[in-house]
Amino acid sequence: MIMGIIAASMLAFAHPSAAEKPSSARVVGDRVNLRAKPELTSEVIGQVMDGDSLAVLDVQDEWIRVVPPDSLEFWVHRDFVDGDKVTTRKLNVRAGAGINYNVVGMLSRGDSIERRGTFGEWIKIAPVDQSSVWVSKSLVELTYPSQPLPPPPVAEPIPAPAPSTAGEPAERTPVFTPPPPEPVVEEGARIAVDPLEGLELIPLAGQGRTVQREGRIKRSPWLFFDKPAPYRLVRRHGNKIETICFLKGNSTQLEALEGETLVVHGKEYWVEGVKQPLILIETIEKKVLF
């Protein structure tokens, strides 16, 4: 019976559109490697820390292509640079000081470089515009851009009265605007309420942005006096269980999914007096563990 409820719950939530690309990736682990290629065998160019934000360029299976942080350092051959200007038509930017390192970017004739050092025949430079690195999808949380609201409907103008004839005032046709109909509520039906009613939101820019969070769903302990919702997402950090966010949605579905590892998409809100955000659920994916 429980499995049937879970299956029905999964079908009730739609997946994000395949055309929707995440805008940023938040690092969720300490000393996460950035690699030259989307492979575990590729060289490590640098590392980022828990909470760092990376701009997303592309998503490929289990890897995310991101804009290199300014802390990274790349390399170009000195024979093709004169006075910090590129002298060849195309110049490869590499992950290390040697032709055996992977290409991570490209420069064109006339482009400027920011020199940071030298090693033999190679020049160490800052990241360039036409460059990218890769990070494992399992070590970041993706953030999706908010969808713009549709424009409000435009009221049709009321036609002007016809001009008068023979010097007499024109006859005006009375315009009757019917009152809006009263909402019909059948006996026993529930009246929709604001899901955030009763919560005092912090006046911050970005309230209600679309986010993605991953973790195990658990019931909020009774000791959490400031809890804004009865369920939450958690993750293990060492020997501790950390709360990622609180969840606001269908209580029956959340109860059936308790203990499961999920990927939740929804609107993020920050509530006064609460350290973690509240996610107003839009879609849920069940995380498949291999």
C-alpha positions as MATLAB code, in Angstrom:
seq = 'MIMGIIAASMLAFAHPSAAEKPSSARVVGDRVNLRAKPELTSEVIGQVMDGDSLAVLDVQDEWIRVVPPDSLEFWVHRDFVDGDKVTTRKLNVRAGAGINYNVVGMLSRGDSIERRGTFGEWIKIAPVDQSSVWVSKSLVELTYPSQPLPPPPVAEPIPAPAPSTAGEPAERTPVFTPPPPEPVVEEGARIAVDPLEGLELIPLAGQGRTVQREGRIKRSPWLFFDKPAPYRLVRRHGNKIETICFLKGNSTQLEALEGETLVVHGKEYWVEGVKQPLILIETIEKKVLF';
ca = [
       0.000    0.000    0.000;
       2.861    2.410    0.961;
       4.718    1.672   -2.288;
       1.541    2.486   -4.241;
       1.271    5.853   -2.482;
       4.941    6.614   -3.243;
       4.503    5.723   -6.925;
       1.428    7.914   -7.200;
       3.284   10.740   -5.475;
       6.167   10.520   -7.934;
       3.815   10.724  -10.910;
       2.114   13.747   -9.426;
       5.302   15.809   -9.574;
       6.536   16.926  -13.033;
      10.264   17.102  -13.816;
      11.851   20.441  -14.737;
      11.910   21.201  -18.416;
      14.903   19.702  -20.194;
      15.527   23.094  -21.817;
      15.865   24.825  -18.430;
      19.562   25.262  -17.598;
      20.751   25.952  -14.033;
      22.302   29.371  -13.466;
      24.682   28.512  -10.636;
      26.045   25.646   -8.558;
      26.644   25.835   -4.790;
      29.461   23.620   -3.476;
      28.331   21.226   -0.713;
      31.622   19.602    0.279;
      35.031   20.638    1.621;
      38.006   20.817   -0.782;
      36.012   19.849   -3.888;
      38.215   19.275   -6.942;
      37.910   21.300  -10.159;
      39.139   19.271  -13.152;
      40.255   20.050  -16.690;
      37.905   17.434  -18.213;
      34.689   15.674  -17.069;
      36.661   12.600  -15.953;
      37.934   11.392  -12.582;
      41.299   10.675  -14.242;
      41.678   14.263  -15.491;
      44.141   16.581  -13.748;
      42.967   18.637  -10.777;
      43.437   22.369  -11.470;
      42.242   23.675   -8.112;
      39.750   23.239   -5.301;
      36.683   25.069   -3.938;
      35.156   24.997   -0.482;
      31.731   24.320    0.991;
      29.330   27.176    0.214;
      31.277   28.561   -2.771;
      29.105   29.545   -5.766;
      30.090   28.676   -9.353;
      28.531   30.049  -12.545;
      27.203   27.158  -14.689;
      28.016   26.922  -18.406;
      26.741   23.435  -19.227;
      25.529   20.142  -17.716;
      26.720   16.786  -19.066;
      25.489   13.647  -17.290;
      27.225   13.641  -13.888;
      29.494   16.639  -14.555;
      28.941   20.413  -14.518;
      31.026   22.771  -16.701;
      31.590   26.041  -14.807;
      33.353   29.380  -15.131;
      36.820   29.092  -13.527;
      37.197   31.003  -10.237;
      39.796   33.781  -10.335;
      41.935   31.832   -7.838;
      42.814   29.237  -10.517;
      45.953   29.551  -12.661;
      46.411   28.394  -16.279;
      49.399   28.235  -18.612;
      50.406   29.365  -22.128;
      53.668   28.936  -24.071;
      55.935   31.993  -24.049;
      56.820   31.727  -27.776;
      53.339   32.964  -28.697;
      53.175   35.943  -26.313;
      54.906   39.303  -26.677;
      54.410   42.042  -24.103;
      51.462   40.123  -22.556;
      49.712   40.112  -25.959;
      48.962   36.942  -27.985;
      50.844   36.940  -31.306;
      49.412   33.801  -32.949;
      45.982   33.282  -34.529;
      44.914   30.748  -31.886;
      46.685   29.905  -28.631;
      45.773   26.977  -26.379;
      45.354   27.676  -22.667;
      46.393   24.583  -20.695;
      45.848   23.194  -17.211;
      49.591   22.894  -16.577;
      53.044   23.879  -17.813;
      53.413   21.352  -20.620;
      51.814   20.082  -23.818;
      50.697   16.915  -22.012;
      48.193   18.922  -19.957;
      44.613   19.297  -21.189;
      43.399   22.404  -23.006;
      40.992   24.390  -20.815;
      40.568   27.519  -22.944;
      41.542   29.459  -26.037;
      43.026   32.889  -26.824;
      43.151   34.782  -30.144;
      45.711   37.136  -31.649;
      45.717   40.464  -29.826;
      44.151   39.117  -26.609;
      45.764   40.262  -23.361;
      46.890   37.958  -20.549;
      47.300   38.577  -16.816;
      50.772   37.212  -16.063;
      51.193   35.516  -12.649;
      54.542   33.802  -13.030;
      56.772   31.676  -15.262;
      58.173   28.161  -15.332;
      60.734   27.380  -18.015;
      59.102   28.061  -21.381;
      55.636   28.517  -19.888;
      53.800   31.541  -18.516;
      51.345   31.220  -15.623;
      48.204   33.337  -16.243;
      44.832   34.185  -14.687;
      41.681   32.497  -16.074;
      40.544   33.923  -19.417;
      37.048   34.506  -20.795;
      37.143   31.545  -23.202;
      37.943   28.906  -20.564;
      36.088   26.454  -18.342;
      36.601   23.694  -15.768;
      34.489   20.779  -14.499;
      33.041   19.738  -11.146;
      31.178   16.569  -10.145;
      27.390   17.024  -10.110;
      27.155   15.047   -6.851;
      29.174   17.718   -5.000;
      27.065   20.777   -5.863;
      23.493   21.995   -5.507;
      22.082   23.513   -8.707;
      20.052   26.718   -8.711;
      17.579   27.352  -11.527;
      16.528   30.828  -12.710;
      13.099   32.062  -11.664;
      10.467   32.040  -14.391;
       9.144   35.515  -15.332;
       5.526   36.250  -14.515;
       3.130   36.707  -17.475;
       2.145   40.331  -18.200;
      -1.208   41.477  -16.798;
      -4.153   41.420  -19.203;
      -4.864   44.688  -21.038;
      -8.432   45.976  -20.766;
     -10.170   46.702  -24.058;
     -10.963   50.429  -24.528;
     -14.603   51.545  -24.467;
     -15.585   52.883  -27.930;
     -16.258   56.619  -28.122;
     -19.853   57.755  -28.797;
     -20.838   58.550  -32.396;
     -20.667   62.272  -33.348;
     -23.889   64.250  -33.181;
     -25.825   65.175  -36.301;
     -28.001   68.253  -37.152;
     -26.563   70.148  -34.176;
     -28.159   67.779  -31.647;
     -26.166   65.959  -28.968;
     -25.150   62.435  -29.883;
     -27.091   59.579  -28.372;
     -24.922   57.672  -25.971;
     -25.291   53.967  -25.559;
     -25.168   53.106  -21.880;
     -22.280   50.822  -20.947;
     -23.204   48.123  -18.438;
     -20.407   46.405  -16.566;
     -21.701   43.351  -14.695;
     -20.352   42.830  -11.176;
     -17.826   39.998  -10.765;
     -19.513   36.680   -9.947;
     -19.404   35.436   -6.394;
     -17.138   32.385   -5.977;
     -19.144   29.180   -5.749;
     -17.940   26.925   -2.953;
     -19.597   23.539   -2.767;
     -20.557   22.208    0.618;
     -17.562   20.470    2.244;
     -15.017   21.927   -0.239;
     -11.790   23.502    1.025;
     -11.103   27.179    0.365;
      -7.550   27.816   -0.897;
      -5.280   29.642    1.541;
      -1.870   31.273    1.226;
       0.701   28.518    1.981;
       2.938   31.144    3.658;
       0.133   32.542    5.828;
       1.256   33.047    9.403;
       4.984   33.181    8.534;
       6.922   36.430    8.876;
       9.350   36.604    5.934;
      12.668   38.441    6.154;
      12.641   41.463    3.771;
      15.426   40.200    1.514;
      15.995   40.528   -2.227;
      15.528   37.176   -3.961;
      12.742   35.851   -1.752;
      10.808   33.220   -3.740;
      13.647   32.331   -6.127;
      13.587   28.853   -7.719;
      16.158   26.490   -6.168;
      17.070   22.805   -6.069;
      18.014   21.032   -2.845;
      18.982   17.383   -2.208;
      18.827   15.403    1.020;
      16.935   12.869    3.130;
      13.440   13.835    4.224;
      12.832   13.747    7.993;
      10.132   14.986   10.339;
      11.056   18.183   12.187;
      11.752   17.433   15.894;
       9.338   18.835   18.450;
      12.308   20.606   20.082;
      12.555   22.875   17.005;
      10.312   25.594   18.438;
      11.073   27.845   15.453;
      10.299   25.233   12.793;
       8.205   26.745    9.957;
       7.066   23.321    8.618;
       6.659   19.743    9.973;
       9.172   18.211    7.527;
      12.773   19.026    6.561;
      15.683   17.888    4.354;
      18.834   16.731    6.160;
      22.341   15.525    5.296;
      25.098   13.886    7.297;
      28.183   16.019    8.002;
      30.747   13.868    9.821;
      28.970   12.482   12.895;
      26.247   15.133   12.831;
      22.929   15.433   11.001;
      22.485   18.918    9.505;
      19.181   20.492    8.486;
      19.404   21.821    4.890;
      15.938   23.363    4.663;
      12.321   22.976    5.806;
       9.652   21.707    3.386;
       6.159   23.077    2.774;
       3.915   20.850    0.638;
       1.409   18.003    0.665;
       1.710   16.504    4.169;
       0.356   13.107    3.100;
       2.929   12.798    0.297;
       5.775   13.990    2.522;
       4.807   11.489    5.209;
       4.865    8.655    2.637;
       8.363    9.751    1.488;
       9.875   10.102    4.970;
      13.367    8.572    5.074;
      13.859    8.730    1.274;
      16.671   10.663   -0.420;
      15.060   13.300   -2.670;
      15.878   16.151   -5.034;
      13.392   18.955   -4.312;
      12.660   21.886   -6.647;
      10.663   24.848   -5.408;
      10.531   28.446   -4.211;
      12.937   29.423   -1.415;
      11.907   31.762    1.415;
      13.742   32.971    4.521;
      11.608   33.252    7.657;
      12.290   35.520   10.636;
      13.984   33.634   13.493;
      14.820   30.522   11.413;
      18.430   29.728   10.388;
      17.512   27.464    7.450;
      15.312   28.447    4.473;
      11.798   27.173    3.771;
      11.174   25.519    0.387;
       7.654   25.735   -1.053;
       7.679   22.493   -3.070;
       6.935   22.491   -6.815;
       8.495   19.167   -7.915;
      10.221   16.223   -6.287;
      12.567   13.620   -7.746;
      13.429   10.437   -5.912;
      17.235   10.056   -5.763;
      18.404    6.713   -7.170;
      21.422    5.397   -5.200;
      23.859    3.044   -6.911;
];
